[in-house]
Amino acid sequence: MDTIFIRELRLEALVGIYEWEKHLPQTIELSLEIGIPGSHVWHSDAIADTIDYGKVVERLRVALAEQRFMLLERLAEHVARLILTEFGAPWVKISVAKLGMLRGVKQVGVTIERTGNN
């Protein structure tokens, strides 16, 4: 399957189980691989035949600003469902990480893969 990718996208989100995390947005880092629906884009060279990664990024900025999550797993699932349903991707792989949460650890996070049929 052909994919587009977005790497090291940093966004603000309310995510966490600790009291301070419920009120203070944190910078999270997302990396995404998104399956391209169909195979027409290689012939047409038209943005309408693929997924516009600029629109994906803007949609994620809005979506994560509107909602609070307890767990990174739930945030990743929300992002996956959004991309599958709103952008028509057949497959998506999402990695989401909190930065500098533990002393001596650069990132902690989760990776999930979903298809449009899950």
BELHU-V32543 format. One record per residue. N is the residue number from 1. RES is the residue in one letter. PSI is psi in whole degrees, -180 to 180 (NA if undefined). Layout:
n res psi
N RES PSI
N RES PSI
//
This chain:
n res psi
1 M 138
2 D 145
3 T 158
4 I 158
5 F 153
6 I 121
7 R 143
8 E 43
9 L 120
10 R 127
11 L 158
12 E 138
13 A 150
14 L 107
15 V 130
16 G 165
17 I -16
18 Y 152
19 E -45
20 W -30
21 E -21
22 K -13
23 H -12
24 L 112
25 P 145
26 Q 151
27 T 125
28 I 161
29 E 127
30 L 140
31 S 133
32 L 143
33 E 128
34 I 122
35 G 138
36 I 124
37 P 135
38 G -171
39 S 18
40 H -27
41 V -32
42 W -24
43 H -38
44 S -31
45 D 31
46 A 134
47 I -28
48 A -18
49 D 10
50 T -165
51 I 125
52 D 105
53 Y -27
54 G -41
55 K -35
56 V -48
57 V -47
58 E -40
59 R -40
60 L -39
61 R -47
62 V -48
63 A -42
64 L -22
65 A -23
66 E -11
67 Q 155
68 R 142
69 F 143
70 M -44
71 L 148
72 L -33
73 E -42
74 R -40
75 L -45
76 A -42
77 E -42
78 H -46
79 V -44
80 A -48
81 R -40
82 L -47
83 I -41
84 L -43
85 T -45
86 E -28
87 F -3
88 G 24
89 A 140
90 P -19
91 W 147
92 V 145
93 K 125
94 I 129
95 S 131
96 V 136
97 A 144
98 K 146
99 L 131
100 G 32
101 M -31
102 L 141
103 R 129
104 G 5
105 V 123
106 K -45
107 Q 147
108 V 143
109 G -164
110 V 149
111 T 133
112 I 156
113 E 138
114 R 152
115 T 165
116 G -13
117 N -10
118 N NA
//
